[in-house]
Amino acid sequence: MEQANQKENGGKPRNFLEKVKENTEDEIQILGTFVRLGVVIWSGFIITLNYVNLPMIEKGQSGGDITFVASVFTGALATFGLTTSNHKSNSKSSDPKKKDEE
């Protein structure tokens, strides 16, 4: 089989890097988008399971630590340009630029 590949390529064996170079930039971007989307779906599912009580799954007293999964979720969302924020509107602002504008 390898000899057949060598004959097709002018006697040179094809290595992994040559195969990767054949992929166009668009194909790599599409694959990257699907991988990031898969990470968002996976981490969102794990976070959701932490808050949903299912009769077949018993949780310990602590309920589990989802800090790592939450950080992966936030990072994956950031690659799509989305941010998660928990801003509370306060009349007192700690940002000096906002104080100057008021």
C-alpha positions in Angstrom: 0.0 0.0 0.0 2.9 2.4 0.8 4.5 1.5 -2.5 1.3 2.6 -4.3 1.3 5.9 -2.5 5.0 6.4 -3.4 4.3 5.7 -7.1 1.4 8.2 -7.1 3.6 10.9 -5.5 6.6 10.5 -7.8 8.4 8.1 -5.5 8.2 10.2 -2.4 6.3 8.9 0.6 3.6 11.2 2.0 4.0 12.2 5.5 1.4 13.6 8.0 2.4 17.2 7.4 1.9 17.0 3.7 -1.6 15.6 4.3 -2.4 18.5 6.7 -1.1 21.1 4.2 -3.7 19.8 1.7 -6.5 21.1 3.9 -7.6 24.6 3.1 -7.7 27.3 5.6 -11.5 27.3 5.5 -11.7 23.6 6.5 -9.4 24.2 9.4 -11.5 27.2 10.6 -14.7 25.2 10.3 -13.2 22.3 12.3 -12.0 24.8 15.0 -15.4 26.2 15.3 -17.0 22.8 15.8 -14.4 21.9 18.4 -15.1 25.2 20.3 -18.8 24.6 20.0 -18.4 21.1 21.4 -16.5 22.4 24.4 -19.2 25.0 25.1 -21.9 22.4 24.9 -20.0 19.9 27.1 -19.2 22.5 29.8 -22.7 23.9 29.7 -24.1 20.4 30.2 -21.8 19.7 33.2 -22.7 23.0 34.8 -26.4 22.3 34.2 -26.1 18.8 35.8 -24.6 20.5 38.9 -27.8 22.4 39.5 -30.4 19.9 38.3 -31.5 17.1 40.7 -31.9 13.8 38.9 -33.4 10.8 40.8 -30.8 8.4 39.4 -27.8 10.6 40.2 -27.1 11.3 43.9 -24.8 14.1 44.8 -22.6 14.5 47.9 -23.2 17.2 50.5 -21.0 19.7 48.7 -22.6 19.2 45.3 -19.3 19.2 43.6 -16.9 21.9 42.6 -17.5 23.3 39.1 -14.9 26.0 39.2 -12.7 24.4 36.5 -15.7 23.6 34.2 -17.1 27.2 34.7 -13.7 28.6 33.7 -13.6 26.4 30.6 -17.1 27.5 29.7 -16.3 31.2 30.1 -13.1 30.8 28.1 -14.9 28.9 25.3 -17.6 31.6 25.2 -15.0 34.3 25.0 -13.5 32.7 21.8 -16.9 33.4 20.2 -16.9 37.0 21.4 -19.4 36.4 24.2 -18.7 37.5 27.8 -20.4 36.4 31.0 -20.7 39.2 33.5 -22.4 39.8 36.8 -22.3 43.6 37.0 -24.5 45.3 39.5 -25.5 48.9 38.9 -24.2 50.9 41.9 -24.5 54.7 42.3 -20.9 54.7 43.6 -18.4 53.7 41.0 -14.9 52.5 41.7 -13.8 53.3 38.1 -12.2 56.8 38.1 -13.1 57.4 34.4 -16.8 57.0 35.2 -16.4 59.4 38.1 -15.0 62.1 35.8 -17.9 61.6 33.3 -20.5 62.2 36.0 
